[in-house]
Every structure is written in C-alpha cells, then in structure tokens.
Amino acid sequence: MSNKKGRVFSGARPTGRQHLGNYLGAIQNYVALQDEFDCVYCVVDLHALTTMETTLELRQNTYEMALDWLAAGIRPEETILFIQSHVPEVTELHTILSMVTPLGKLTDLPTFKEKIRQQPENVNYGLLGYPVLMSADIVLYKSNFVPVGIDQAPHIEFTREVVRSFNYRYKTSALIEPQMKVTAIPKVLGLDGEQKMSKSLDNHIELAATPKETSDRIKTMFTDPARVTRDIPGNPDICNVFSMHKIFSKPEEIEMINVECRRAGIGCVDCKKIYANNLNENLEPFRERRAGFAQKPDQVWDILDDGARRASEVAKKTMAEVRAAIGLP
C-alpha cells in the first residue's frame, strides 16, 4: 500500500444488496477516502453472527455487498477489501484484548443496552464482546483513523482505552490509538418519511434496483402530510422527497420545486417523477459497473481473497509484536 496521510479502517455487516441509505451514509465516503488515505475495508461476517439466527444467506449477502462496494468505486488494486473471518488473527487479538477490558465498560456501552432491548431472548457473549472484536479489527491493521458518525464516538473511545490499557500493562507501543474521523452522515429517511431507511422496515431503495423498480418505490414515498390534494400548497422543508432532491437534482430544479410546491404550482406526483428520473440517472453508471462485476463472480471472490492475503501480511506483523510484548512462549 502507498503511504498517504495514514491508514483508514472501516467495516460493515454483510446485509446483502445495499440501499440508498448505506450509500449516502457510508459507501460514498469509503470511495472518497481512497484519494487521501490507505484504506482497509472489511465485511465483518463474525460480527453478524451476534444477531443472526441462520447463516444460510451469509455467503450471498457478502457477495452482494462486495458487488455494491466495487461498483460504487472501491479500487481493490490500492484498497484492501476482504472478509473479516478470512484473517483469523483478529480472533486471537480479540481474545488477548478481552484480558485488559473491564466487564463494566462493556455493559455500560449504550449500544449493548440497545441490543438487549432489541433481542432480549438472545443476549450472547458475542453481543457483549462486540466492541472488543471491533477494537481488534481496528488495531490489528495499525489503523490511524476510523470514519464514523458522531453516535459511534463511544466505541472509538473504548478502543483507545483498550489500546492504552494493553500498552500500559505490557510496557509497549505495539498498538496504535486510532483517531475518530467524524463523517457528515445524513440520517436518510426511508420511504415512510419517518424511520431511518432500513431493509427490515422495507422502506428502502436498493442501489441495484432497476429504473422501473426504483421509480415504483419512489411513487410510494410520503410527502407533506398536509398536502392531501394537488391544489393545497406544500412545505418542502418537511418533505422527504425534497430532501432527496437536494442531493440528486440540479440546483435550478431544486429552486423550482421549492417555489412551486409552496404555491401548489407542482404536485407531489410530478415532484416524485423528477426525483426518480434524477436518481436513476445518477445510479446508471453504478448499475453498469455492477452488472459488469456480476458477470464475473469469480473475479469478485478473487478480489476478496487477495484482500485477505494482503490484510494477513499486516495482521501477522502486528500479532508478532503483540505476542512479543506479552512474552507469550
């Protein structure tokens, strides 16, 4: 890897085909960071096991996610793209870091409390130790920066504390304290205009959907609830469709819709059509690239395998330092 401004690490659970919220919240940032940083991006399949009841779709979901990342512009010739479990050193480091992690730190993290509420019938050790495994992911690859939303700040600070504890106990500097690189992650609302875009809520738009599928989904989007008929003026400031226009439409179109909606000069149906056309136009290059990769599935798996090989080279060096610092026989 070239020496740019440092190394960035990020990982995501394999949820399959990615949607617009994934793209705006993370993927486009992954792509942009490649211009300034050495990047390591990981499909965290082990993390996914903490909430999965079945793994029947795990392999396919991993493949679909990789397709979307590659189509969006991840450049595997310079960026390490791999599957978490294909570099087993991460589980060894997870075990070692767990020895310097106070139990109270884990139970106090807000994400753990939230998961307990979400799945009270499945509070497993992996769920509790999730942040330790996350820390292992980050520090195994000597990561300088982790791009996250501000809501993930507690996890990055947790990782920094774990690193300090390890380095202090074993009188070493083998592990690097990562810095949080705050990203301007928008909260992308789903088609319902209320909840965050999510597959589980079926309020999402898949990046790889066909133009017709995309347009049909957009037709169902909620707009200004007060605008029940075409002749009632609307308020774009509270309309989810208008928030998407701000991202995907031309400035002159945004201004026109802003003015005409407020005086009932344009209806919601026409507003959605404009958004659908613009979104499909924006996604057309992505879809073409994705179709190209999809025609060569072996190439996608080869990219992931090569990424794991390159990640392993870094991981083995880190673990050699870690074992030496501890004094393991």
Secondary structure, 3 states (H helix, E strand, C coil): CCCCCCEEEEEECCCCCCEHHHHHHHHHHHHHHCCCCEEEEEECHHHHCCCCCCCCCHHHHHHHHHHHHHHHCCCCCCCEEEEHHHCCHHHHHHHHHHCCCCHHHHHHCHHHHHHHHHCCCCCCHHHHHHHHHHHHHHHHCCCCEEEECHHHHHHHHHHHHHHHHHHHHCCCCCCCCCEEEECCCCCCECCCCCCECCCCCCCCCECCCCHHHHHHHHHCCCCCCCCCCCCCCCCHHHCHHHHHHHHHCCHHHHHHHHHHHHCCCCCHHHHHHHHHHHHHHHHHHHHHHHHHHHCCHHHHHHHHHHHHHHHHHHHHHHHHHHHHHHCCC
